[in-house]
Amino acid sequence: MLEATVSYVDGTLFPITVIVNHLRTLIGVDSEEPSGTGTEGARVRAKRQAGAEHLASFVQARQEARPDERLVLIGDFNAFELKDGYVDVIGTIAGQPAPPDEVVLASEDLVNPDLANLVAALPQEERYTFVFDGNAQVLDHVLVNSAAAPFVRDVAVARGNADAPEVARNDASSAFRLSDHDVLAAYFGAPPTELTEQAWLLPAGIHGDPRSGLYEGWVVVQNRSRATLAGPLHLGFDQLTSGVTLVDATGMFGDLPFVTLEASSLRPWGVLILPVRFANPDTARIQFVPRLFRGLLP
């Protein structure tokens, strides 16, 4: 187990406990070869169930001891995100085990509150980290508990192994095929904080050309508090007129388009003037409620 300390964008530190895993492989899970008092398949299934239940119990003990501890489970779980009909490894660890009539070896629900599997946030076509006999599948996972979930900003797969040709193993100058698995990368950061009440946000001078449908203007941002507003700072456009699009938006925060301010901070009573552009093909009256945020937005 590795404990890492991650820094907020405003300098506040918060701990995340990372639990690294490599669970029993699927090899032999359906074998009928004799092994001990039973078959090799029965032995493998029992080992996979025991491993999943041990990890689930370990996680639950930590959650009960410290409900605020942020737990992140990573690694090669050697299990699909869905039950495989033998043992529901990921479901057991996450606190959502398959019922007894859907697997050979069922487990009790050992985890509460449940964990979330970040693989579910990936687009369907990206949900694989390993290719076996031509079948793309997920064997590697990132699971987070409810205390860590609000800090998740993104998840992605670092390609270079599963899709790379086997011959790349022979190229010492290439990083391709260093492993047969791809890497899941999870990004964490401070949950965004709304600073709207600490600032004056004034739209100004919005005008445009009805023929092109392009409108321009400014939003004046002034820090009206006695403390510096540390960044990154983002201006969100809430309740934007239907049919109007914010041009050059940095991204979307839920349903809100937003623009990241260039300034990394705003001193007390400091002022920023943010130029904005809108696509307004219906020449509607442009209205919105400006909101100011600090932190990492998607």
VMD Tcl script that draws the C-alpha trace (Angstrom):
set ca {
  {0.00 0.00 0.00}
  {1.23 3.44 -0.91}
  {0.08 6.66 0.73}
  {0.42 9.78 -1.43}
  {-0.10 13.43 -0.56}
  {-1.61 15.61 -3.27}
  {-1.72 19.42 -3.26}
  {-4.76 21.60 -3.81}
  {-4.38 24.37 -6.33}
  {-4.68 26.85 -3.46}
  {-1.87 25.21 -1.52}
  {-3.98 23.15 0.91}
  {-2.76 19.56 1.25}
  {-5.00 16.53 1.41}
  {-4.06 12.83 1.72}
  {-5.18 10.03 -0.57}
  {-4.50 6.40 0.34}
  {-3.60 4.34 -2.73}
  {-3.93 0.55 -2.49}
  {-2.02 -1.24 -5.25}
  {-3.29 -4.68 -6.29}
  {-2.42 -7.68 -8.47}
  {-5.01 -10.40 -7.96}
  {-5.08 -14.07 -8.95}
  {-5.18 -14.67 -12.72}
  {-8.08 -16.28 -14.59}
  {-5.79 -18.99 -15.96}
  {-7.26 -22.41 -15.14}
  {-10.57 -21.02 -13.88}
  {-12.54 -23.58 -15.93}
  {-10.04 -26.45 -15.80}
  {-11.31 -29.94 -14.97}
  {-7.82 -31.27 -14.26}
  {-7.50 -32.94 -10.83}
  {-5.98 -30.80 -8.08}
  {-5.89 -31.90 -4.44}
  {-9.36 -33.05 -3.45}
  {-11.05 -31.35 -6.41}
  {-10.28 -29.81 -9.76}
  {-7.84 -27.09 -10.77}
  {-10.78 -24.90 -11.79}
  {-12.37 -25.16 -8.33}
  {-9.04 -24.26 -6.71}
  {-8.57 -21.20 -8.92}
  {-12.14 -20.02 -8.33}
  {-11.74 -20.37 -4.57}
  {-8.48 -18.38 -4.67}
  {-10.11 -15.60 -6.69}
  {-13.06 -15.42 -4.31}
  {-10.79 -15.39 -1.26}
  {-8.64 -12.62 -2.74}
  {-11.63 -10.45 -3.57}
  {-13.24 -10.95 -0.16}
  {-9.97 -10.25 1.67}
  {-9.52 -6.95 -0.18}
  {-13.18 -6.02 0.34}
  {-12.89 -6.69 4.07}
  {-9.67 -4.66 4.26}
  {-11.35 -1.70 2.55}
  {-14.40 -1.92 4.78}
  {-12.28 -2.00 7.93}
  {-10.57 1.21 6.86}
  {-13.88 2.86 5.96}
  {-15.32 2.01 9.35}
  {-12.22 3.22 11.18}
  {-11.99 6.47 9.20}
  {-15.06 7.29 7.08}
  {-13.29 10.38 5.72}
  {-10.24 8.47 4.44}
  {-9.95 8.82 0.67}
  {-9.28 5.34 -0.74}
  {-8.14 4.63 -4.30}
  {-7.64 1.03 -5.43}
  {-5.53 0.55 -8.55}
  {-3.84 -2.30 -10.40}
  {-4.29 -5.46 -12.40}
  {-7.33 -7.07 -10.82}
  {-7.34 -9.87 -13.43}
  {-11.11 -9.45 -13.58}
  {-13.60 -7.92 -15.96}
  {-15.76 -4.98 -14.95}
  {-18.72 -7.35 -15.31}
  {-19.22 -10.68 -13.58}
  {-17.67 -13.62 -15.47}
  {-20.03 -16.31 -14.21}
  {-17.41 -17.86 -11.92}
  {-16.57 -15.24 -9.27}
  {-17.66 -11.60 -9.29}
  {-14.29 -10.17 -8.25}
  {-14.87 -6.50 -9.03}
  {-18.45 -6.56 -7.77}
  {-17.33 -8.08 -4.47}
  {-14.59 -5.49 -3.96}
  {-16.92 -2.63 -4.89}
  {-19.72 -3.79 -2.58}
  {-22.02 -4.90 -5.39}
  {-21.56 -8.71 -5.57}
  {-23.55 -10.76 -8.05}
  {-26.40 -12.85 -6.56}
  {-25.81 -16.59 -6.01}
  {-27.79 -17.64 -9.08}
  {-25.46 -15.68 -11.40}
  {-22.02 -16.98 -10.35}
  {-20.49 -20.31 -9.32}
  {-19.06 -18.83 -6.11}
  {-21.07 -15.95 -4.65}
  {-19.88 -13.55 -1.99}
  {-21.70 -11.49 0.62}
  {-21.87 -7.71 0.42}
  {-18.85 -6.73 2.50}
  {-18.48 -3.06 1.56}
  {-20.70 -0.14 2.57}
  {-20.70 2.51 1.24}
  {-19.91 1.03 -2.16}
  {-16.89 1.88 -4.27}
  {-17.13 3.37 -7.77}
  {-15.24 1.93 -10.73}
  {-13.80 4.76 -12.85}
  {-13.75 2.47 -15.88}
  {-17.46 3.27 -16.20}
  {-16.55 6.88 -17.02}
  {-14.63 5.85 -20.15}
  {-16.32 5.85 -23.57}
  {-17.42 2.33 -24.48}
  {-14.82 2.03 -27.23}
  {-12.03 2.87 -24.76}
  {-12.95 0.24 -22.19}
  {-10.07 -2.16 -22.66}
  {-6.58 -2.47 -21.21}
  {-5.62 -5.92 -22.51}
  {-6.13 -7.90 -25.70}
  {-6.33 -11.69 -25.36}
  {-6.72 -13.85 -28.48}
  {-8.10 -10.82 -30.30}
  {-10.60 -9.95 -27.56}
  {-10.27 -6.46 -26.08}
  {-11.12 -6.49 -22.38}
  {-10.65 -4.59 -19.11}
  {-8.51 -6.31 -16.50}
  {-7.10 -3.15 -14.88}
  {-9.27 -0.87 -12.77}
  {-9.35 2.21 -10.58}
  {-11.88 2.03 -7.74}
  {-12.59 4.95 -5.40}
  {-14.64 5.22 -2.25}
  {-17.23 7.92 -1.56}
  {-14.67 10.08 0.25}
  {-12.32 10.13 -2.76}
  {-14.94 10.34 -5.53}
  {-15.48 14.14 -5.33}
  {-11.78 14.65 -6.08}
  {-11.81 12.70 -9.35}
  {-11.31 15.04 -12.28}
  {-10.77 12.60 -15.17}
  {-9.77 9.08 -16.17}
  {-8.00 7.93 -19.33}
  {-6.11 4.97 -20.77}
  {-2.44 5.39 -21.68}
  {-2.07 3.34 -24.86}
  {1.16 1.71 -26.02}
  {0.87 -1.94 -25.12}
  {-2.43 -3.62 -25.89}
  {-2.64 -2.09 -29.39}
  {1.08 -2.29 -30.21}
  {2.48 -5.09 -32.40}
  {4.42 -7.86 -30.67}
  {7.49 -7.05 -32.77}
  {7.79 -3.76 -30.83}
  {9.23 -5.79 -27.93}
  {12.42 -6.14 -30.00}
  {12.89 -2.38 -30.41}
  {15.02 -1.15 -27.50}
  {14.40 2.48 -28.51}
  {10.61 2.18 -28.22}
  {8.40 2.20 -25.14}
  {5.75 0.17 -26.96}
  {5.06 -3.34 -25.64}
  {6.90 -2.89 -22.38}
  {3.86 -4.70 -20.99}
  {0.87 -6.56 -22.38}
  {-1.43 -4.23 -20.40}
  {-2.27 -0.58 -20.92}
  {-2.23 1.84 -18.01}
  {-5.32 3.46 -16.51}
  {-4.58 7.04 -15.48}
  {-6.82 8.77 -12.95}
  {-6.58 12.50 -12.29}
  {-7.43 14.02 -8.93}
  {-7.76 17.59 -7.76}
  {-9.59 19.94 -5.47}
  {-13.35 20.08 -6.00}
  {-14.24 23.45 -7.49}
  {-15.32 26.19 -5.11}
  {-17.79 28.89 -6.09}
  {-16.55 32.43 -5.44}
  {-19.46 34.34 -6.94}
  {-20.41 35.93 -3.62}
  {-16.89 37.28 -3.24}
  {-16.82 39.12 -6.57}
  {-18.69 41.63 -8.69}
  {-19.42 40.15 -12.10}
  {-20.74 42.68 -14.62}
  {-21.48 41.92 -18.30}
  {-20.80 44.98 -20.48}
  {-20.86 46.20 -24.04}
  {-22.33 43.13 -25.73}
  {-22.93 43.96 -29.40}
  {-22.74 42.15 -32.71}
  {-23.56 41.74 -36.35}
  {-26.98 40.12 -36.96}
  {-25.81 39.04 -40.43}
  {-22.93 36.92 -39.11}
  {-24.59 36.02 -35.81}
  {-21.35 36.81 -33.97}
  {-21.64 38.97 -30.84}
  {-18.84 40.32 -28.66}
  {-18.55 42.00 -25.29}
  {-16.86 41.86 -21.91}
  {-17.42 40.65 -18.39}
  {-15.86 42.75 -15.66}
  {-14.62 40.65 -12.73}
  {-13.70 42.42 -9.49}
  {-12.61 40.81 -6.25}
  {-14.68 42.54 -3.56}
  {-13.23 40.55 -0.68}
  {-10.22 41.33 1.49}
  {-8.40 38.14 0.49}
  {-6.63 37.22 -2.72}
  {-8.67 34.84 -4.86}
  {-6.18 32.14 -5.81}
  {-6.66 30.33 -9.10}
  {-7.17 28.76 -11.40}
  {-10.25 30.94 -11.82}
  {-13.11 30.22 -14.19}
  {-16.09 32.29 -15.28}
  {-19.24 30.24 -15.84}
  {-22.21 31.36 -17.94}
  {-25.35 30.13 -16.21}
  {-28.82 30.37 -17.79}
  {-27.33 31.40 -21.13}
  {-30.05 32.30 -23.66}
  {-31.29 29.24 -25.54}
  {-29.69 28.94 -28.96}
  {-26.71 31.09 -27.99}
  {-23.26 29.45 -27.83}
  {-20.21 30.73 -25.99}
  {-17.42 30.87 -28.57}
  {-13.94 29.78 -27.42}
  {-15.31 28.23 -24.23}
  {-12.65 26.38 -22.25}
  {-15.12 23.59 -21.54}
  {-18.34 22.59 -19.83}
  {-18.90 22.30 -16.08}
  {-22.09 20.30 -15.96}
  {-24.46 22.37 -18.12}
  {-22.40 25.54 -17.73}
  {-19.98 26.67 -20.44}
  {-16.99 28.32 -18.82}
  {-13.85 30.29 -19.67}
  {-10.65 29.96 -17.65}
  {-9.21 33.34 -16.74}
  {-5.62 34.03 -17.75}
  {-4.77 35.54 -14.37}
  {-3.65 32.94 -11.81}
  {-5.08 35.01 -8.95}
  {-6.99 38.20 -8.23}
  {-5.83 40.49 -5.43}
  {-8.31 42.27 -3.12}
  {-10.33 44.80 -5.13}
  {-8.42 43.76 -8.25}
  {-10.22 43.93 -11.59}
  {-10.11 41.70 -14.68}
  {-11.85 42.46 -17.97}
  {-12.66 39.28 -19.85}
  {-13.52 39.54 -23.57}
  {-16.27 37.13 -24.61}
  {-17.82 36.10 -27.92}
  {-21.15 34.46 -28.63}
  {-22.64 32.72 -31.65}
  {-26.21 34.00 -31.85}
  {-27.74 32.87 -35.16}
  {-31.29 33.78 -34.10}
  {-30.26 37.29 -33.00}
  {-31.89 36.68 -29.62}
  {-31.31 38.93 -26.65}
  {-28.21 37.52 -24.96}
  {-28.68 36.98 -21.24}
  {-26.75 34.93 -18.70}
  {-25.88 34.78 -15.01}
  {-22.09 34.96 -14.50}
  {-20.60 32.71 -11.83}
  {-17.01 32.57 -10.63}
  {-15.29 29.31 -9.69}
  {-11.91 28.30 -8.33}
  {-10.33 24.87 -8.74}
  {-9.98 22.23 -11.41}
  {-12.94 21.93 -13.75}
  {-13.31 19.04 -16.23}
}
mol new
graphics top color blue
foreach p $ca { graphics top sphere $p radius 0.5 }
foreach p [lrange $ca 0 end-1] q [lrange $ca 1 end] { graphics top cylinder $p $q radius 0.2 }
display resetview
